[in-house]
């Protein structure tokens, strides 16, 4: 009977786990992100706390606030700028100059035609009306989707709120929480600790190392593009930061075409300047900052990191930059513990 009792308990445990999962599901990404940030910001929090030993809560608040001001606000501003540039680029390709020159061309054609075919008068008018019909339906589509955009903003604000609160508590009570999880987990405590430790190392090496270096290189690339006159600099800077994750090639993937573009456009000064900027400043970050940030932590190979970032973005949206590599890091950590334990059982 004892066994049935245990099975029943396990079944109920699973059912309630599923229920809790679905209740938390809207906030899972916010919570995971908060955990990632808590690991990365822990040294900062410890530093702040060393100045306010009596007030760990205030130290956590200060750390969260500093993160917002120094990291999230600039990121939001940059995101907006990238959005604006992307839409500008899109419009200049589909609309804008192209559209204007089409209309003048049609008008010229019409004036040519009318002298041969009198009935052709008014073609331009009908074309213009077609064009306005299309733009109207486009506007209607935008208006219809505004609702979902606003609900998106609302849910984003809720997630942001959850993220903030979670980050605060994880910074303040993270150590205790870790111990509780180690106690509760069915694995051996030593295994738990090594999972936690490996995850922390992975978070630190992937997020602090690879990703922050890529973002820094992207930022410097954007500044270089802006200085030397490459249009849509923030957009191309973003592309450069993704390229920075590609092992061996890195930001050169974006810099070489940009330099050529300036050269072809006849801006020799800009082309030479950008080439020097790319090699010395953006390339230098890699050699100078990487060893300092990653340190001696076990780092994943760049290829799985690149794939996990791109796959993560596809799967989770922008948050995937962090979640993709994390999932892979967790997988590798569990895998190595599994192989260790099998090895241990065989002996």
C-alpha positions in Angstrom: 0.0 0.0 0.0 2.9 2.2 0.8 4.0 2.1 -2.8 0.6 3.2 -4.1 0.6 6.1 -1.6 3.9 7.2 -3.1 2.7 6.9 -6.7 -0.4 8.9 -5.8 1.7 11.6 -4.3 4.0 11.7 -7.3 0.9 11.9 -9.6 -0.6 14.8 -7.6 2.8 16.5 -7.5 3.0 16.4 -11.3 -0.5 17.7 -11.7 0.1 20.6 -9.4 3.5 21.3 -11.0 1.7 21.5 -14.4 -0.9 23.8 -12.9 1.8 26.1 -11.4 3.7 26.0 -14.7 0.6 27.3 -16.6 -0.1 30.0 -13.9 3.5 31.2 -14.1 3.8 30.7 -17.9 3.1 34.3 -18.9 5.9 35.5 -16.7 8.4 32.6 -17.3 10.6 34.6 -19.6 10.6 37.6 -17.3 11.6 35.3 -14.4 14.3 33.5 -16.3 15.7 36.9 -17.4 15.6 38.2 -13.9 17.6 35.1 -12.8 20.2 35.7 -15.5 20.6 39.3 -14.6 20.8 38.4 -10.9 23.7 36.1 -11.6 25.5 38.7 -13.7 24.8 41.6 -11.3 25.7 39.6 -8.2 29.2 41.0 -7.9 27.8 44.6 -8.3 25.3 43.9 -5.6 28.0 42.5 -3.3 30.0 45.6 -3.9 27.1 47.9 -3.1 26.3 45.8 0.0 29.8 46.1 1.3 29.1 49.8 1.7 25.7 49.3 3.3 26.2 46.2 5.4 23.1 46.8 7.5 20.7 47.3 4.6 20.8 44.4 2.1 17.3 45.4 0.8 18.5 49.0 0.0 21.6 47.6 -1.7 19.4 45.4 -3.9 17.2 48.4 -4.8 20.3 50.5 -5.6 21.6 47.7 -7.9 18.3 47.3 -9.7 18.0 51.1 -10.2 21.5 51.4 -11.5 20.9 48.6 -13.9 17.9 50.4 -15.3 19.7 53.7 -15.7 22.9 52.3 -17.2 21.6 49.3 -19.2 17.9 49.2 -19.9 17.2 52.9 -20.7 20.0 53.1 -23.3 18.9 49.7 -24.7 15.3 51.0 -25.1 16.5 54.2 -26.8 18.7 52.2 -29.1 15.9 49.8 -29.9 13.6 52.7 -30.8 16.3 54.2 -33.0 16.9 50.8 -34.8 13.1 50.5 -35.4 13.0 54.0 -36.9 16.0 53.3 -39.2 14.7 49.9 -40.2 11.3 51.4 -41.2 13.1 54.3 -43.0 15.2 51.8 -45.0 12.1 49.8 -45.8 10.1 52.9 -47.0 13.0 54.2 -49.1 13.2 50.8 -50.8 9.4 50.4 -51.3 8.2 54.0 -51.4 9.8 57.4 -51.2 12.1 58.3 -54.1 11.1 55.3 -56.1 7.4 56.2 -55.9 8.1 59.8 -56.9 10.1 58.9 -59.9 7.5 56.3 -61.0 4.8 59.0 -61.0 6.9 61.5 -63.1 7.8 58.7 -65.5 4.1 57.8 -65.9 3.2 61.5 -66.5 5.9 61.8 -69.1 4.7 58.6 -70.8 1.1 59.9 -70.7 2.1 63.2 -72.4 3.9 61.1 -75.1 1.0 58.7 -75.5 -1.7 61.3 -75.7 -0.2 62.8 -78.9 -0.6 59.3 -80.5 -3.5 57.8 -78.7 -5.9 60.6 -77.6 -8.0 58.2 -75.4 -5.0 57.5 -73.1 -5.6 60.7 -71.2 -6.3 60.0 -67.5 -4.2 56.9 -67.2 -2.2 58.7 -64.5 -5.3 59.5 -62.6 -6.5 55.9 -62.5 -3.0 54.7 -61.5 -2.9 57.3 -58.7 -6.3 56.2 -57.5 -5.1 52.6 -57.4 -2.0 53.7 -55.4 -4.2 55.5 -52.9 -6.5 52.5 -52.6 -3.5 50.4 -51.7 -2.2 52.8 -49.1 -5.6 53.1 -47.6 -5.8 49.3 -47.2 -2.3 49.4 -45.7 -3.4 52.1 -43.2 -6.6 50.1 -42.3 -4.4 47.1 -41.6 -2.2 49.2 -39.3 -5.2 50.5 -37.4 -6.6 47.1 -37.0 -3.4 45.8 -35.5 -2.9 48.8 -33.2 -5.1 47.0 -30.6 -2.8 44.0 -30.5 0.2 46.3 -30.3 -1.3 48.1 -27.3 -2.2 44.8 -25.5 1.4 43.9 -26.3 2.6 47.0 -24.6 0.3 46.2 -21.6 1.7 42.7 -21.3 5.2 44.0 -21.7 4.7 46.4 -18.8 3.4 43.6 -16.6 6.4 41.4 -17.6 8.7 44.3 -16.9 7.1 44.8 -13.5 7.6 41.1 -12.7 11.2 41.2 -14.0 12.0 44.2 -11.7 10.4 42.6 -8.6 12.0 39.2 -9.2 15.4 40.8 -9.9 15.2 42.6 -6.6 14.3 39.5 -4.6 16.8 37.3 -6.4 19.6 39.7 -5.7 18.6 40.1 -2.0 17.7 36.4 -1.2 19.5 34.6 -4.0 21.9 32.8 -1.7 19.1 31.4 0.5 17.0 30.5 -2.5 19.9 28.5 -4.0 20.4 26.6 -0.7 16.6 25.8 -0.5 16.6 24.5 -4.1 19.7 22.3 -3.4 17.8 20.9 -0.4 14.6 20.3 -2.2 16.0 18.8 -5.4 16.0 15.0 -5.7 19.6 15.0 -7.0 22.5 14.6 -4.7 23.4 17.9 -3.1 26.9 17.9 -4.6 25.4 17.4 -8.1 22.9 20.2 -7.4 25.7 22.5 -6.4 27.7 21.6 -9.4 24.7 22.2 -11.7 24.2 25.6 -10.1 27.9 26.4 -10.3 28.2 25.4 -13.9 25.1 27.4 -14.8 26.6 30.4 -13.1 29.9 29.9 -15.0 28.0 29.5 -18.2 25.9 32.6 -17.6 29.0 34.6 -16.7 31.0 33.4 -19.7 28.2 33.6 -22.2 26.4 36.7 -21.1 29.2 38.7 -19.6 31.8 37.5 -22.1 30.5 36.7 -25.5 27.3 38.7 -25.6 28.5 41.8 -23.9 31.5 41.9 -26.1 29.3 41.5 -29.2 27.0 44.3 -28.0 30.0 46.5 -27.2 31.5 45.8 -30.7 28.1 46.6 -32.3 27.9 49.9 -30.4 31.4 50.9 -31.4 30.7 49.8 -35.0 27.5 52.0 -35.0 29.6 55.0 -33.7 32.1 54.4 -36.4 29.4 54.2 -39.1 27.8 57.4 -37.8 31.2 59.2 -37.7 32.2 58.3 -41.2 28.9 58.7 -42.9 27.4 55.3 -43.4 23.5 55.7 -43.4 21.3 53.9 -40.9 24.3 53.5 -38.5 22.3 52.1 -35.6 20.7 49.4 -37.7 24.1 48.3 -39.2 25.7 48.5 -35.8 23.1 46.0 -34.6 23.8 43.7 -37.5 27.5 44.0 -36.7 26.9 42.9 -33.1 25.3 39.7 -34.4 28.1 39.3 -36.8 30.5 39.7 -33.9 29.2 36.3 -32.6 30.4 34.6 -35.8 33.7 32.8 -34.9 36.7 33.9 -37.0 34.8 36.4 -39.2 33.2 38.7 -36.7 32.5 42.3 -37.4 34.6 42.3 -40.6 31.5 40.8 -42.3 29.8 44.3 -41.9 32.9 46.5 -42.0 34.3 45.3 -45.3 31.1 46.1 -47.3 30.7 49.4 -45.4 34.2 50.5 -46.3 33.6 49.5 -49.9 30.3 51.3 -49.9 32.0 54.5 -48.8 34.8 54.0 -51.3 32.4 53.5 -54.2 30.4 56.5 -53.1 33.6 58.5 -53.5 34.2 59.2 -49.8 37.8 58.1 -49.7 38.5 59.8 -46.3 35.5 58.0 -44.8 36.4 54.7 -46.2 40.0 54.9 -44.9 38.8 56.2 -41.5 36.2 53.5 -41.1 38.8 50.8 -42.1 41.2 52.1 -39.4 38.4 52.4 -36.8 37.2 48.9 -37.6 40.6 47.3 -37.2 41.9 49.2 -34.2 38.9 50.1 -32.1 36.4 47.4 -32.9 39.0 44.7 -33.4 40.8 45.8 -30.3 37.8 45.2 -28.0 38.0 41.6 -28.9 41.7 41.2 -27.9 41.6 43.5 -24.9 38.2 43.0 -23.3 37.5 39.4 -23.9 40.2 37.9 -21.6 39.3 40.4 -18.9 35.5 39.6 -19.1 35.6 35.9 -19.6 38.5 35.2 -17.4 39.3 31.6 -16.7 35.6 30.4 -16.7 34.9 27.4 -19.0 33.5 29.1 -22.1 31.3 27.4 -24.7 32.6 27.1 -28.2 31.5 30.2 -30.2 29.6 28.1 -32.8 26.9 26.8 -30.4 26.7 30.3 -28.9 26.0 31.8 -32.3 23.4 29.2 -33.2 21.8 29.4 -29.8 21.5 33.2 -30.1 20.0 33.1 -33.6 17.7 30.2 -32.6 16.8 31.9 -29.4 15.8 35.1 -31.1 13.7 33.1 -33.6 12.0 31.2 -30.8 11.7 33.7 -27.9 12.0 37.1 -29.7 14.7 39.6 -28.7 14.9 37.9 -25.2 16.3 34.9 -27.0 19.8 36.6 -27.0 20.0 35.5 -23.3 17.6 32.5 -23.2 19.1 30.5 -26.2 22.7 30.3 -24.8 21.3 29.6 -21.3 19.3 26.6 -22.5 22.4 25.2 -24.2 24.6 25.9 -21.1 22.1 24.1 -18.9 21.9 21.2 -21.3 25.7 20.8 -21.3 25.9 21.2 -17.5 23.3 18.4 -17.0 24.9 16.2 -19.6 28.3 16.4 -18.0 26.8 15.6 -14.6 25.0 12.7 -16.1 28.2 11.3 -17.6 30.1 11.9 -14.4 27.4 10.0 -12.4 27.4 7.1 -14.8 31.1 7.0 -14.7 30.9 7.0 -10.9 28.3 4.1 -10.8 30.4 1.9 -13.1 33.4 2.1 -10.7 
